[in-house]
């Protein structure tokens, strides 16, 4: 039972990391529109703290730093 619970956390984390990579990749071209609410939700899922008034670019940059720091980019 414990192994199943742990596997669920690992899978969720892997899914969040994949979503983060996709978001950063989609935001790469300048002027690309990023859904701010989804970016903030993803940042929260990864444990990234962003300011309440942060722009979409700032949130994407924070996610990109997180991925780079954890060797996932």
PyMOL commands that set and color helices and strands:
alter all, ss='L'
color gray80, all
select helices_A, chain A and resi 2-27+36-46+56-69
alter helices_A, ss='H'
color red, helices_A
deselect
rebuild
show_as cartoon
